[in-house]
Amino acid sequence: MKRILVPTDFSEQAENALKVAVKLSKKHNSEIYVLHSMEMPLHLATSGDKGSLPESLFFIKLAEKRFKDLRKNTYLDGTTLNEAIGHNEIYEDIEEACKKNKIDLIVMGSNGASGFKEMFVGSNTEKVVRTSKTPVLVIKNNHEQFNVTDFVFATDFSEEGRGVLDKAQKFAKKLGAKMHLLFVNTPADFKTSAQAQIIMENFVRGMGVENYTLNIYNDTSVEKGILNFAKHTNAQLIGMGTHGRKGISHFFNGSISEDMVNHANMPVITFKI
């Protein structure tokens, strides 16, 4: 966790994410990179149109002023921020920044989305979760402290989830958190407790997982099961893998990870499968 990227639109939600990133950076001696994507229209982002230059410069100067105002916050005392302004879609700017700066973790604010907006528009955070190869920690609220002692990691315990578990347990170890591996049993794909226990034990065998528990939770859907179990255990963080589906597949099938990002009222971290 040497390099942390925080995308910002200078909103309250983005500042909540930055505060958490600062707390993590102080604990782990990390560098923080703050990225603002202006997402300007193409005719403003390119230099070929001389008439658009004053307008594009205005947006750049405005972003620079916001960065200057941001640095005045006392919670940033003693913290060095590496600032950058992007001109493309936010997920494109983030991908480029991650490659360029070898980012280990993205910390991003969100207020979620629901209903019509969620289905047809979605949120920038959801797009980043769906496309990012770098782990994404989504922050919804202001956290005076960010001490994670109990980390719920939900998985289907399939073979492809082993790599994600490895990433998750390394993250949990850095936080000093106990990881609660969770199998959600639903009516649509019901397994007996004995069957689920065997699946879980086979899954973790040989993985070198430490400081963890195995848990089976019955609920009407996977999403509800994760949320209810996390509430029951007083966990401070939910984690899972994401396939990063795109296009028509994403529209019809959705993604539990993206649903959790939208609906959970606690921090959620996703790892690309």
WODA-V780988 format. One record per residue. N is the residue number from 1. RES is the residue in one letter. OMEGA is omega in whole degrees, -180 to 180 (999 if undefined). Layout:
N,RES,OMEGA / N,RES,OMEGA
This chain:
1,M,-176 / 2,K,-178 / 3,R,-178 / 4,I,178 / 5,L,177 / 6,V,174 / 7,P,-178 / 8,T,167 / 9,D,178 / 10,F,177 / 11,S,178 / 12,E,-180 / 13,Q,179 / 14,A,179 / 15,E,175 / 16,N,179 / 17,A,-180 / 18,L,179 / 19,K,178 / 20,V,179 / 21,A,179 / 22,V,178 / 23,K,179 / 24,L,-178 / 25,S,180 / 26,K,179 / 27,K,-172 / 28,H,178 / 29,N,-176 / 30,S,171 / 31,E,179 / 32,I,175 / 33,Y,-180 / 34,V,-175 / 35,L,174 / 36,H,178 / 37,S,-178 / 38,M,-180 / 39,E,-180 / 40,M,172 / 41,P,-174 / 42,L,-176 / 43,H,176 / 44,L,-177 / 45,A,-180 / 46,T,-177 / 47,S,-176 / 48,G,-179 / 49,D,-176 / 50,K,-179 / 51,G,-178 / 52,S,-175 / 53,L,179 / 54,P,-179 / 55,E,179 / 56,S,177 / 57,L,178 / 58,F,-180 / 59,F,178 / 60,I,179 / 61,K,179 / 62,L,178 / 63,A,179 / 64,E,177 / 65,K,179 / 66,R,175 / 67,F,-180 / 68,K,178 / 69,D,-179 / 70,L,-177 / 71,R,-180 / 72,K,-179 / 73,N,-175 / 74,T,-179 / 75,Y,178 / 76,L,180 / 77,D,180 / 78,G,-180 / 79,T,177 / 80,T,179 / 81,L,171 / 82,N,-172 / 83,E,178 / 84,A,177 / 85,I,178 / 86,G,-176 / 87,H,-177 / 88,N,172 / 89,E,-172 / 90,I,-178 / 91,Y,176 / 92,E,178 / 93,D,-180 / 94,I,179 / 95,E,180 / 96,E,-180 / 97,A,179 / 98,C,179 / 99,K,-176 / 100,K,-173 / 101,N,179 / 102,K,-177 / 103,I,179 / 104,D,-176 / 105,L,173 / 106,I,175 / 107,V,-170 / 108,M,178 / 109,G,178 / 110,S,170 / 111,N,176 / 112,G,177 / 113,A,-179 / 114,S,174 / 115,G,-176 / 116,F,-178 / 117,K,-178 / 118,E,-175 / 119,M,-172 / 120,F,-178 / 121,V,-177 / 122,G,180 / 123,S,177 / 124,N,180 / 125,T,179 / 126,E,179 / 127,K,-179 / 128,V,178 / 129,V,-176 / 130,R,-172 / 131,T,-171 / 132,S,173 / 133,K,179 / 134,T,177 / 135,P,-178 / 136,V,175 / 137,L,-176 / 138,V,-178 / 139,I,-178 / 140,K,-171 / 141,N,174 / 142,N,-179 / 143,H,176 / 144,E,174 / 145,Q,175 / 146,F,-180 / 147,N,-178 / 148,V,177 / 149,T,-179 / 150,D,-173 / 151,F,178 / 152,V,177 / 153,F,-178 / 154,A,-180 / 155,T,175 / 156,D,176 / 157,F,175 / 158,S,-176 / 159,E,-177 / 160,E,180 / 161,G,-178 / 162,R,179 / 163,G,179 / 164,V,177 / 165,L,179 / 166,D,178 / 167,K,-177 / 168,A,-178 / 169,Q,176 / 170,K,178 / 171,F,180 / 172,A,180 / 173,K,178 / 174,K,180 / 175,L,-175 / 176,G,-174 / 177,A,170 / 178,K,-179 / 179,M,179 / 180,H,179 / 181,L,-170 / 182,L,171 / 183,F,179 / 184,V,-180 / 185,N,-179 / 186,T,179 / 187,P,-177 / 188,A,-179 / 189,D,-172 / 190,F,173 / 191,K,176 / 192,T,179 / 193,S,180 / 194,A,179 / 195,Q,-179 / 196,A,-180 / 197,Q,179 / 198,I,179 / 199,I,-178 / 200,M,-179 / 201,E,177 / 202,N,-178 / 203,F,-175 / 204,V,-177 / 205,R,178 / 206,G,-178 / 207,M,-180 / 208,G,-179 / 209,V,180 / 210,E,174 / 211,N,-176 / 212,Y,172 / 213,T,175 / 214,L,-173 / 215,N,174 / 216,I,-179 / 217,Y,-180 / 218,N,178 / 219,D,-176 / 220,T,176 / 221,S,180 / 222,V,-178 / 223,E,179 / 224,K,179 / 225,G,179 / 226,I,-178 / 227,L,-178 / 228,N,178 / 229,F,179 / 230,A,178 / 231,K,-178 / 232,H,-178 / 233,T,-178 / 234,N,180 / 235,A,179 / 236,Q,-176 / 237,L,175 / 238,I,178 / 239,G,177 / 240,M,176 / 241,G,177 / 242,T,179 / 243,H,-179 / 244,G,179 / 245,R,-179 / 246,K,170 / 247,G,-174 / 248,I,179 / 249,S,179 / 250,H,-176 / 251,F,-176 / 252,F,-175 / 253,N,-178 / 254,G,179 / 255,S,179 / 256,I,180 / 257,S,-179 / 258,E,176 / 259,D,180 / 260,M,178 / 261,V,-179 / 262,N,-167 / 263,H,-178 / 264,A,179 / 265,N,178 / 266,M,179 / 267,P,178 / 268,V,176 / 269,I,-180 / 270,T,178 / 271,F,-179 / 272,K,177 / 273,I,999
